[in-house]
Amino acid sequence: MLLHLYGKLLFMSNKDQESLQILKQALKINKKNSDIHFDIGNIYVKNRLTKKATESYLQSFQYSQKPNELLLINLGNLFFEDKQYKKAINFFSQAKKKNPQNFYALKKIFTCYIQLINLEKNLLKKYDTNKELEKLVLGELDRESESYEINAILSSFYESCNQYALAKNYYEKSLDINFNIDQALSYADFLIYIKKQKEAFDILKKIESTFVTENLSLCYLMMGKNYFFTNDKENAKRYFSLALQNEETFPEALYLVNKIENYKNNHPLFNKAEKLIKENKLNDEHLIHLYNFLADVNESSNSPENLFKYLKVIKEKRKEKIKINDTIDALKIINNDKLVEKLNLPIFKEELLKPIFVVGMPRSGSTLVDQIISSHPDTFSVGESSILTDFLQNFENCEFLQEYDLSGFSNYLTSVRQSYIKQISFLNTDQKPFFIDKNLFNFKYINVILKMFPQARIIRVNRSPIENCWSIYRNHFAENIRWTLDLTSIINYFKQQKILFDFWTKKYASNILNISYLDLVNNPEHTIRKIINFCDLEWCDICLTPEKNLDSVLTLSTFQVRKKINNSSIEAWRKYDYYLSELINAFPINKK
């Protein structure tokens, strides 16, 4: 007992190694002492020895008649870090049972379920896991419907499931109970994502007026972003300037305000960014923002050597964080198409909402096409929504269809279609008959989409391979897309999507329109008329001036599409040809 107490005192004095030695001696006297195993586990956790910590905590759990709540939480966290989500759920659930008010444990249970859903490649099992989680959600709601914590968790859950109406409801309910900065910022971010900018501004302004003595740098950054996405440059600059005054938001605010200002490498902020990098005190996310800023400035300053130097650093740092292989195998998808053909979906009555899908490679001109079509008074855009891709994730690797009754997947797709239309209808506040989904990665699921929406219109934008691939490599994508981080992967992805889309075009010729970006910028009226006609829309002159479209743009092209259609980006890559030999060799047709 005295050795155990002495070991704990040493640990409290930050003498970890001495404490560990004493506690191990105490353990030799009483090997089944749960508390000693627990305290040893605490030392291992503190020193990031997670495997040993797990072993010690499990010993403590084994020898404890009534495991304490902290032990259960710690075990849950360790299994969560190790991506053993089912084991983590087990321990978090025990902690929650021990203390029904432990909302941390509840939130972690939800997070574990969401991770399981994201990792599950079998769509039917994914669907079942989602239903299991929803059952847990409803059970908690019945028990404590007026709890801030429960409503906050529900808002996150339904947002992750793309159930926008429910997410919005629970965000508002949680904030009615407790209006706090963190939840209000999360709500504003959600509103920006679903393109409800005015409501987002209202929340952000309420934060600004309510918490006048608090650190509002994150609010200022988000306010600047919202103005940025809606092309209000002056207000964007004003709020980014406020965000620059805080070290937490300085890197991202600097990167974004430079998109407006186009600083040169003699600007004081350039020197400050270099100094911060050299101090080596920033996390990777902040460093990446600063490196992106330096890359942009060097491009503006006509310094290609430094531009490529910083791009290489950015890509390597992001590769360290993104481990998931997100390449595509066109032939595999084409071969699996025979299985998709066997799916028998019911004949759907014609929807009041008619879908238009804009697909293709990133940086191909798809945002411009989206702005052109959404200028029409009968259409609205949901932007790069993940509603459908989340439902269909991994469907391209659908060999598992052979293992199950195909009727199960037919029922699943029928459910997906209903859910998708329901969420789109929620976003359709002006009751317009056509909607545009510009998630570019829908191209992997064209056969499945046309099973659900046989009359859908699909527009693919083609851009010169070198221009397109260079623009992808040059730009920073907020999403974790690993294949965009080196030229070899970009080239392979470009070739694979071309093989696949050539197959889709041949098979579904009446549903697909291929548009050349070069034709669009050199002969806009002819090309735009072709697009509008293909979409079964009546001609409207306003479609010729997409730069006047006031819709928010949440992509890298936010300022480019606010300019009149022009061809200034055509062959812009040629001034960097010295650095792009891999691209030129991959697509020699473009070589002059």
C-alpha positions as CSV (number, residue, x, y, z in Angstrom):
1,M,0.0,0.0,0.0
2,L,2.8,2.4,0.9
3,L,4.8,1.6,-2.2
4,H,1.6,2.2,-4.3
5,L,1.0,5.6,-2.6
6,Y,4.7,6.6,-3.0
7,G,4.5,5.7,-6.7
8,K,1.5,7.8,-7.2
9,L,3.2,10.8,-5.5
10,L,6.2,10.5,-7.8
11,F,3.8,10.5,-10.8
12,M,2.1,13.6,-9.5
13,S,5.6,15.2,-9.3
14,N,6.3,14.3,-13.0
15,K,8.9,11.7,-12.0
16,D,7.5,9.2,-14.4
17,Q,10.3,6.7,-14.6
18,E,10.8,6.5,-10.9
19,S,7.1,6.2,-10.4
20,L,6.9,3.3,-12.9
21,Q,9.7,1.4,-11.1
22,I,8.0,1.8,-7.7
23,L,4.6,0.8,-9.0
24,K,6.1,-2.3,-10.7
25,Q,7.6,-3.3,-7.3
26,A,4.2,-2.8,-5.7
27,L,2.7,-5.0,-8.4
28,K,5.0,-7.8,-7.5
29,I,3.5,-7.8,-4.0
30,N,-0.1,-7.7,-5.3
31,K,-0.4,-8.7,-9.0
32,K,-4.1,-8.5,-9.0
33,N,-4.4,-4.9,-7.7
34,S,-6.6,-3.1,-10.2
35,D,-5.6,0.3,-9.0
36,I,-1.8,-0.3,-9.5
37,H,-2.4,-1.5,-13.1
38,F,-4.5,1.6,-13.7
39,D,-1.8,3.9,-12.4
40,I,0.8,2.2,-14.5
41,G,-1.5,2.6,-17.5
42,N,-1.7,6.4,-16.8
43,I,2.1,6.7,-17.0
44,Y,2.2,4.9,-20.3
45,V,-0.6,7.1,-21.7
46,K,1.2,10.2,-20.6
47,N,4.3,9.0,-22.5
48,R,2.4,7.9,-25.6
49,L,3.2,4.2,-25.1
50,T,-0.3,3.3,-26.2
51,K,0.2,-0.5,-26.6
52,K,1.6,-0.9,-23.1
53,A,-1.1,1.5,-21.7
54,T,-3.8,-0.7,-23.2
55,E,-2.3,-3.8,-21.7
56,S,-2.1,-2.2,-18.2
57,Y,-5.7,-0.9,-18.4
58,L,-7.0,-4.2,-19.6
59,Q,-5.3,-5.9,-16.6
60,S,-6.9,-3.2,-14.3
61,F,-10.3,-4.0,-16.0
62,Q,-9.8,-7.7,-15.5
63,Y,-9.1,-7.5,-11.8
64,S,-11.7,-4.8,-11.0
65,Q,-15.1,-5.8,-9.7
66,K,-16.4,-2.4,-10.5
67,P,-14.2,-0.7,-13.1
68,N,-14.1,3.1,-12.6
69,E,-15.5,5.4,-15.2
70,L,-12.1,6.9,-16.1
71,L,-10.6,3.5,-16.8
72,L,-13.5,2.7,-19.2
73,I,-13.1,6.0,-21.0
74,N,-9.3,5.6,-21.3
75,L,-9.7,2.1,-22.8
76,G,-12.3,3.5,-25.2
77,N,-10.0,6.2,-26.3
78,L,-7.1,3.9,-26.8
79,F,-9.1,1.5,-28.9
80,F,-10.5,4.5,-30.8
81,E,-7.0,5.7,-31.6
82,D,-6.2,2.2,-32.8
83,K,-9.2,2.2,-35.1
84,Q,-10.8,-0.7,-33.2
85,Y,-14.1,1.0,-33.1
86,K,-16.3,-1.9,-32.0
87,K,-14.1,-2.4,-28.9
88,A,-14.1,1.3,-28.3
89,I,-17.9,1.3,-28.4
90,N,-18.0,-1.5,-25.8
91,F,-16.0,0.5,-23.2
92,F,-17.6,3.9,-23.9
93,S,-21.0,2.2,-23.6
94,Q,-20.0,0.8,-20.2
95,A,-18.9,4.2,-19.1
96,K,-22.2,5.7,-20.2
97,K,-24.2,3.0,-18.4
98,K,-22.2,3.7,-15.2
99,N,-23.0,7.4,-15.6
100,P,-25.9,8.3,-17.9
101,Q,-24.8,12.0,-17.8
102,N,-21.4,11.2,-19.4
103,F,-22.0,13.0,-22.6
104,Y,-18.3,12.7,-23.6
105,A,-18.8,8.9,-23.7
106,L,-22.0,9.3,-25.8
107,K,-20.3,11.6,-28.3
108,K,-17.5,9.1,-28.7
109,I,-19.9,6.3,-29.2
110,F,-21.5,8.3,-32.0
111,T,-18.1,9.0,-33.5
112,C,-17.2,5.4,-33.5
113,Y,-20.4,4.4,-35.3
114,I,-19.8,7.1,-37.9
115,Q,-16.2,5.8,-38.4
116,L,-17.6,2.2,-38.8
117,I,-20.1,3.5,-41.4
118,N,-17.3,5.3,-43.3
119,L,-15.0,2.3,-43.3
120,E,-17.6,-0.3,-44.3
121,K,-17.3,-1.2,-48.0
122,N,-20.4,-3.3,-48.1
123,L,-23.2,-0.9,-48.7
124,L,-25.9,-3.1,-47.0
125,K,-23.8,-3.5,-43.9
126,K,-23.1,0.3,-44.0
127,Y,-26.8,0.9,-44.2
128,D,-27.5,-1.5,-41.2
129,T,-24.8,0.1,-39.1
130,N,-26.4,3.5,-39.8
131,K,-29.8,2.2,-38.7
132,E,-28.3,0.9,-35.5
133,L,-26.8,4.3,-34.8
134,E,-30.1,6.0,-35.6
135,K,-31.8,3.7,-33.1
136,L,-29.3,4.8,-30.4
137,V,-29.9,8.4,-31.3
138,L,-33.7,8.1,-30.9
139,G,-33.3,6.3,-27.6
140,E,-31.2,9.2,-26.2
141,L,-33.6,11.7,-27.6
142,D,-36.5,10.0,-25.8
143,R,-34.6,10.1,-22.6
144,E,-33.3,13.7,-22.6
145,S,-34.9,15.7,-25.4
146,E,-34.2,19.0,-23.5
147,S,-30.5,18.4,-22.9
148,Y,-28.1,20.7,-24.7
149,E,-25.5,18.0,-25.0
150,I,-27.9,15.5,-26.6
151,N,-29.2,18.1,-29.1
152,A,-25.6,19.2,-30.0
153,I,-24.6,15.6,-30.6
154,L,-27.7,15.0,-32.7
155,S,-26.9,18.0,-34.8
156,S,-23.5,16.6,-35.6
157,F,-24.9,13.1,-36.2
158,Y,-27.5,14.3,-38.7
159,E,-25.1,16.6,-40.4
160,S,-22.7,13.6,-40.9
161,C,-25.6,11.6,-42.4
162,N,-26.5,14.5,-44.8
163,Q,-29.9,14.8,-43.2
164,Y,-29.9,18.5,-43.5
165,A,-33.4,19.4,-42.2
166,L,-32.9,17.3,-39.0
167,A,-29.3,18.7,-38.5
168,K,-30.6,22.3,-38.8
169,N,-33.4,21.5,-36.4
170,Y,-31.1,20.2,-33.7
171,Y,-28.5,22.9,-34.2
172,E,-31.2,25.5,-33.5
173,K,-32.6,23.6,-30.6
174,S,-29.2,23.2,-28.9
175,L,-28.5,26.9,-29.4
176,D,-31.9,27.9,-28.0
177,I,-30.9,26.0,-24.8
178,N,-27.3,27.2,-24.7
179,F,-26.0,29.8,-27.3
180,N,-22.2,29.2,-27.1
181,I,-19.4,30.1,-29.5
182,D,-18.3,26.6,-30.5
183,Q,-21.7,25.3,-31.4
184,A,-22.8,28.5,-33.1
185,L,-19.6,28.4,-35.3
186,S,-20.3,24.8,-36.2
187,Y,-23.8,25.8,-37.2
188,A,-22.6,28.7,-39.3
189,D,-20.1,26.4,-41.0
190,F,-22.9,24.0,-41.7
191,L,-25.1,26.7,-43.2
192,I,-22.3,27.9,-45.4
193,Y,-21.9,24.3,-46.7
194,I,-25.6,24.0,-47.6
195,K,-25.4,27.4,-49.3
196,K,-27.6,29.3,-46.8
197,Q,-25.2,32.2,-46.6
198,K,-27.7,34.8,-45.3
199,E,-28.6,32.6,-42.3
200,A,-24.9,32.0,-41.7
201,F,-24.2,35.7,-41.6
202,D,-27.0,36.1,-39.1
203,I,-25.5,33.5,-36.7
204,L,-22.0,35.0,-37.1
205,K,-23.2,38.5,-36.5
206,K,-25.0,37.3,-33.4
207,I,-21.8,35.7,-32.1
208,E,-20.0,39.0,-32.8
209,S,-22.5,41.1,-30.8
210,T,-23.0,38.6,-28.0
211,F,-19.4,37.7,-27.1
212,V,-17.8,41.1,-27.3
213,T,-15.1,40.2,-24.7
214,E,-14.2,36.8,-26.1
215,N,-11.6,35.8,-28.6
216,L,-13.6,36.0,-31.9
217,S,-10.8,35.2,-34.3
218,L,-12.5,32.0,-35.6
219,C,-15.7,34.0,-36.1
220,Y,-13.8,36.7,-38.0
221,L,-12.2,34.0,-40.2
222,M,-15.5,32.4,-41.0
223,M,-17.1,35.7,-41.7
224,G,-14.3,36.5,-44.1
225,K,-14.8,33.1,-45.8
226,N,-18.5,33.7,-46.2
227,Y,-17.9,37.1,-47.8
228,F,-15.1,35.5,-49.9
229,F,-17.5,32.8,-51.3
230,T,-20.1,35.4,-52.1
231,N,-17.6,37.7,-53.9
232,D,-17.8,40.6,-51.5
233,K,-14.0,41.3,-51.5
234,E,-14.0,44.4,-49.4
235,N,-15.9,42.8,-46.5
236,A,-13.8,39.6,-46.9
237,K,-10.6,41.7,-46.6
238,R,-12.0,43.5,-43.5
239,Y,-12.7,40.3,-41.6
240,F,-9.6,38.5,-42.8
241,S,-7.6,41.5,-41.4
242,L,-9.2,41.0,-38.0
243,A,-8.4,37.2,-38.2
244,L,-4.7,38.0,-39.0
245,Q,-4.4,39.5,-35.5
246,N,-4.6,36.1,-33.9
247,E,-1.8,33.5,-34.2
248,E,-4.4,30.7,-34.4
249,T,-6.2,32.0,-37.5
250,F,-3.3,34.0,-39.0
251,P,-2.0,31.3,-41.4
252,E,-5.4,30.5,-43.1
253,A,-6.5,34.2,-43.1
254,L,-3.2,35.1,-44.8
255,Y,-3.6,32.4,-47.4
256,L,-7.1,33.6,-48.2
257,V,-6.6,37.3,-48.1
258,N,-3.8,36.9,-50.6
259,K,-6.2,35.4,-53.0
260,I,-7.7,38.9,-53.1
261,E,-4.6,41.0,-52.7
262,N,-2.0,39.1,-54.8
263,Y,1.0,40.1,-52.6
264,K,4.6,40.1,-54.0
265,N,7.6,38.6,-52.3
266,N,8.7,42.0,-51.0
267,H,5.6,42.4,-48.8
268,P,6.2,42.4,-45.0
269,L,3.6,39.5,-44.6
270,F,5.8,37.4,-46.8
271,N,8.7,37.8,-44.5
272,K,6.5,37.2,-41.5
273,A,5.3,33.9,-43.0
274,E,8.9,32.7,-43.7
275,K,9.9,33.7,-40.1
276,L,7.0,31.7,-38.6
277,I,7.9,28.6,-40.6
278,K,11.6,28.8,-39.5
279,E,10.5,29.1,-35.8
280,N,9.0,25.6,-36.3
281,K,6.2,26.0,-33.7
282,L,3.2,25.6,-35.9
283,N,1.1,22.5,-36.5
284,D,1.0,20.9,-40.0
285,E,-2.3,22.5,-40.9
286,H,-1.0,26.0,-40.2
287,L,2.3,25.2,-42.0
288,I,0.4,24.1,-45.1
289,H,-1.6,27.3,-45.2
290,L,1.7,29.3,-44.9
291,Y,3.4,27.2,-47.6
292,N,0.4,27.7,-49.9
293,F,0.6,31.5,-49.3
294,L,4.3,31.4,-50.1
295,A,3.7,29.4,-53.3
296,D,1.0,31.9,-54.4
297,V,3.3,34.9,-53.8
298,N,6.2,33.3,-55.7
299,E,3.8,32.7,-58.6
300,S,2.7,36.3,-58.6
301,S,6.4,37.4,-58.3
302,N,7.3,35.2,-61.4
303,S,9.6,33.0,-59.3
304,P,8.9,29.5,-60.7
305,E,11.8,27.8,-58.9
306,N,10.4,28.8,-55.5
307,L,6.8,28.1,-56.6
308,F,7.7,24.5,-57.3
309,K,9.9,24.2,-54.2
310,Y,6.9,25.1,-52.0
311,L,4.5,23.0,-53.9
312,K,6.7,20.0,-53.3
313,V,6.8,20.7,-49.5
314,I,3.0,21.1,-49.4
315,K,2.4,17.8,-51.3
316,E,4.8,15.8,-49.1
317,K,3.3,17.2,-45.9
318,R,-0.2,16.3,-47.0
319,K,0.9,12.8,-48.1
320,E,2.0,12.2,-44.5
321,K,-1.6,13.0,-43.3
322,I,-3.6,11.3,-46.1
323,K,-3.1,7.5,-46.1
324,I,-6.2,6.4,-47.9
325,N,-5.6,5.2,-51.5
326,D,-8.3,6.9,-53.6
327,T,-7.3,5.9,-57.1
328,I,-9.8,4.4,-59.5
329,D,-9.7,1.3,-61.7
330,A,-11.7,2.0,-64.8
331,L,-11.7,-1.5,-66.1
332,K,-12.9,-2.9,-62.7
333,I,-15.8,-0.5,-62.7
334,I,-16.6,-1.4,-66.4
335,N,-16.5,-5.1,-65.6
336,N,-18.8,-4.6,-62.5
337,D,-21.3,-2.8,-64.7
338,K,-22.7,-6.2,-65.7
339,L,-23.8,-6.7,-62.1
340,V,-25.4,-3.2,-61.9
341,E,-27.4,-4.0,-65.0
342,K,-29.0,-6.9,-63.2
343,L,-30.4,-4.6,-60.5
344,N,-34.2,-4.2,-60.9
345,L,-35.5,-1.0,-59.5
346,P,-39.2,-0.1,-59.6
347,I,-40.4,2.3,-62.4
348,F,-40.4,5.7,-60.7
349,K,-42.9,8.3,-61.5
350,E,-41.4,11.4,-63.0
351,E,-40.1,13.7,-60.2
352,L,-41.0,17.3,-60.0
353,L,-37.3,17.9,-59.4
354,K,-35.2,17.1,-62.5
355,P,-31.5,16.4,-61.9
356,I,-28.5,17.7,-63.9
357,F,-25.1,16.3,-62.9
358,V,-22.0,18.2,-63.8
359,V,-19.0,15.8,-63.6
360,G,-15.4,15.5,-64.7
361,M,-11.9,16.3,-63.4
362,P,-11.4,19.0,-60.8
363,R,-10.1,22.3,-62.4
364,S,-11.7,21.4,-65.7
365,G,-14.2,24.3,-65.9
366,S,-17.0,22.5,-64.1
367,T,-17.7,25.4,-61.8
368,L,-18.2,27.7,-64.8
369,V,-20.7,25.3,-66.3
370,D,-22.5,25.1,-62.9
371,Q,-22.7,28.9,-62.8
372,I,-24.0,29.1,-66.4
373,I,-26.8,26.6,-65.8
374,S,-27.7,27.9,-62.3
375,S,-28.1,31.4,-63.8
376,H,-31.3,30.1,-65.4
377,P,-34.4,31.0,-63.4
378,D,-35.7,27.4,-63.4
379,T,-32.6,25.9,-61.8
380,F,-30.7,25.9,-58.5
381,S,-27.3,24.4,-57.6
382,V,-26.5,22.3,-54.6
383,G,-22.8,22.7,-55.4
384,E,-20.3,19.9,-54.7
385,S,-22.8,18.1,-52.4
386,S,-21.7,14.8,-50.9
387,I,-25.3,13.5,-50.4
388,L,-25.2,11.0,-53.3
389,T,-21.5,10.1,-53.2
390,D,-21.8,9.3,-49.5
391,F,-24.6,6.9,-50.2
392,L,-22.8,5.3,-53.2
393,Q,-19.3,5.3,-51.7
394,N,-17.4,2.1,-52.7
395,F,-20.2,1.0,-55.1
396,E,-17.6,1.0,-57.9
397,N,-15.9,-1.9,-56.1
398,C,-19.1,-3.9,-56.0
399,E,-17.8,-7.5,-56.4
400,F,-19.7,-8.1,-53.2
401,L,-22.9,-7.8,-55.1
402,Q,-22.3,-11.4,-56.2
403,E,-22.5,-12.6,-52.6
404,Y,-26.0,-11.2,-51.8
405,D,-29.5,-11.2,-53.1
406,L,-29.5,-8.4,-55.7
407,S,-33.0,-7.4,-54.6
408,G,-31.4,-6.2,-51.3
409,F,-29.3,-3.7,-53.3
410,S,-32.3,-2.7,-55.5
411,N,-34.2,-1.9,-52.3
412,Y,-31.2,0.0,-51.0
413,L,-30.9,2.1,-54.2
414,T,-34.7,2.9,-54.0
415,S,-34.1,4.1,-50.4
416,V,-31.1,6.2,-51.5
417,R,-33.1,7.8,-54.3
418,Q,-35.9,8.8,-51.9
419,S,-33.4,10.1,-49.3
420,Y,-31.5,12.1,-51.9
421,I,-34.7,13.7,-53.3
422,K,-35.8,14.5,-49.8
423,Q,-32.6,16.4,-49.0
424,I,-32.5,18.2,-52.3
425,S,-36.1,19.3,-51.8
426,F,-35.1,20.8,-48.4
427,L,-32.4,22.9,-50.2
428,N,-34.9,23.9,-52.9
429,T,-36.3,26.9,-51.0
430,D,-37.6,28.6,-54.2
431,Q,-39.3,25.4,-55.5
432,K,-37.4,25.4,-58.8
433,P,-38.0,22.4,-61.2
434,F,-34.3,21.6,-62.0
435,F,-31.3,21.1,-59.7
436,I,-27.6,20.8,-60.4
437,D,-25.3,18.4,-58.5
438,K,-21.7,19.3,-59.2
439,N,-20.0,16.6,-57.2
440,L,-17.3,15.7,-59.8
441,F,-16.8,12.2,-58.4
442,N,-20.3,11.2,-59.3
443,F,-18.7,10.1,-62.6
444,K,-17.8,6.8,-61.0
445,Y,-21.5,6.0,-60.5
446,I,-23.1,7.0,-63.8
447,N,-24.6,3.6,-64.3
448,V,-26.1,3.6,-60.8
449,I,-27.3,7.2,-61.1
450,L,-29.1,6.4,-64.3
451,K,-30.7,3.4,-62.7
452,M,-32.2,5.7,-60.1
453,F,-32.8,8.7,-62.5
454,P,-33.2,7.4,-66.0
455,Q,-34.0,10.9,-67.4
456,A,-31.0,12.6,-65.7
457,R,-28.8,14.9,-67.7
458,I,-25.1,14.5,-67.3
459,I,-22.6,17.1,-68.5
460,R,-18.9,16.3,-68.5
461,V,-16.4,19.2,-69.0
462,N,-13.2,18.2,-70.9
463,R,-10.0,20.3,-70.6
464,S,-6.6,19.9,-72.3
465,P,-4.8,17.1,-70.3
466,I,-1.7,19.1,-69.5
467,E,-3.7,22.2,-68.5
468,N,-6.0,20.2,-66.4
469,C,-3.4,18.1,-64.7
470,W,-1.1,21.1,-64.0
471,S,-4.0,23.1,-62.5
472,I,-4.8,20.2,-60.2
473,Y,-1.2,19.9,-59.0
474,R,-0.8,23.7,-58.7
475,N,-3.9,24.1,-56.5
476,H,-4.7,23.2,-52.9
477,F,-7.8,21.1,-52.2
478,A,-9.3,21.3,-48.8
479,E,-10.6,17.8,-49.2
480,N,-8.3,14.9,-48.4
481,I,-7.7,13.7,-52.0
482,R,-4.4,11.9,-52.1
483,W,-4.2,11.4,-55.9
484,T,-3.9,15.2,-56.4
485,L,-0.5,15.3,-54.5
486,D,1.9,14.1,-57.3
487,L,2.0,14.3,-61.0
488,T,2.2,10.6,-61.6
489,S,-1.0,9.9,-59.6
490,I,-2.8,12.8,-61.3
491,I,-1.8,11.5,-64.8
492,N,-3.0,8.0,-63.9
493,Y,-6.3,9.4,-62.5
494,F,-6.9,11.5,-65.6
495,K,-6.3,8.5,-67.9
496,Q,-8.6,6.2,-65.9
497,Q,-11.5,8.7,-65.8
498,K,-11.2,9.2,-69.5
499,I,-11.4,5.4,-70.1
500,L,-14.4,5.2,-67.9
501,F,-16.2,8.2,-69.3
502,D,-15.6,7.1,-72.9
503,F,-17.4,3.9,-71.8
504,W,-20.3,5.7,-70.2
505,T,-20.6,8.1,-73.2
506,K,-20.9,5.2,-75.6
507,K,-23.4,3.3,-73.4
508,Y,-25.5,6.3,-72.4
509,A,-25.1,8.7,-75.3
510,S,-28.6,10.2,-75.0
511,N,-28.0,11.1,-71.3
512,I,-24.5,12.6,-71.6
513,L,-23.1,15.8,-73.1
514,N,-19.3,16.2,-73.4
515,I,-18.3,19.9,-73.4
516,S,-14.8,21.2,-74.4
517,Y,-13.6,23.9,-72.1
518,L,-11.7,25.4,-75.0
519,D,-14.9,25.6,-77.0
520,L,-16.7,27.1,-74.1
521,V,-14.2,30.0,-73.6
522,N,-13.5,30.6,-77.3
523,N,-17.1,30.3,-78.5
524,P,-19.3,30.8,-75.4
525,E,-22.7,31.5,-76.9
526,H,-22.7,28.5,-79.2
527,T,-21.6,26.2,-76.4
528,I,-23.9,27.6,-73.8
529,R,-26.9,27.3,-76.1
530,K,-25.9,23.6,-76.6
531,I,-25.8,23.1,-72.8
532,I,-29.1,24.8,-72.1
533,N,-30.8,22.9,-74.9
534,F,-29.4,19.6,-73.7
535,C,-30.8,20.3,-70.2
536,D,-34.4,20.7,-71.7
537,L,-34.4,24.3,-70.5
538,E,-35.9,27.2,-72.4
539,W,-33.3,29.7,-73.7
540,C,-32.6,32.6,-71.4
541,D,-30.0,35.3,-72.3
542,I,-28.9,35.6,-68.6
543,C,-27.1,32.3,-69.1
544,L,-24.5,34.2,-71.3
545,T,-23.4,36.3,-68.3
546,P,-22.6,33.7,-65.5
547,E,-20.3,36.3,-63.8
548,K,-23.5,38.1,-62.7
549,N,-24.8,34.9,-60.9
550,L,-25.0,35.8,-57.2
551,D,-24.9,32.2,-56.0
552,S,-22.1,31.4,-53.6
553,V,-19.2,29.4,-54.9
554,L,-17.4,27.2,-52.4
555,T,-14.6,26.0,-54.7
556,L,-11.2,27.3,-55.7
557,S,-12.8,29.0,-58.7
558,T,-14.8,31.4,-56.7
559,F,-13.1,34.6,-58.2
560,Q,-12.4,33.2,-61.7
561,V,-16.1,32.6,-62.4
562,R,-16.9,36.2,-61.3
563,K,-15.1,37.4,-64.4
564,K,-16.5,37.5,-67.9
565,I,-15.9,34.2,-69.8
566,N,-12.3,34.5,-71.1
567,N,-9.5,32.2,-72.4
568,S,-6.7,33.7,-70.3
569,S,-5.9,30.3,-68.7
570,I,-5.5,28.5,-72.0
571,E,-1.9,27.1,-72.2
572,A,-0.9,29.1,-69.1
573,W,1.2,26.0,-68.2
574,R,3.7,26.6,-70.9
575,K,5.7,29.1,-68.8
576,Y,6.4,26.2,-66.5
577,D,7.2,23.6,-69.1
578,Y,10.8,23.1,-67.8
579,Y,9.2,21.7,-64.6
580,L,6.5,19.7,-66.3
581,S,8.4,17.2,-68.4
582,E,6.4,14.3,-66.8
583,L,3.1,15.8,-68.0
584,I,4.5,16.6,-71.5
585,N,5.8,13.1,-71.9
586,A,2.5,11.6,-70.7
587,F,0.4,13.7,-73.2
588,P,2.8,14.4,-76.1
589,I,-0.1,15.5,-78.3
590,N,0.1,18.9,-76.6
591,K,3.8,19.3,-77.3
592,K,4.7,22.1,-79.8
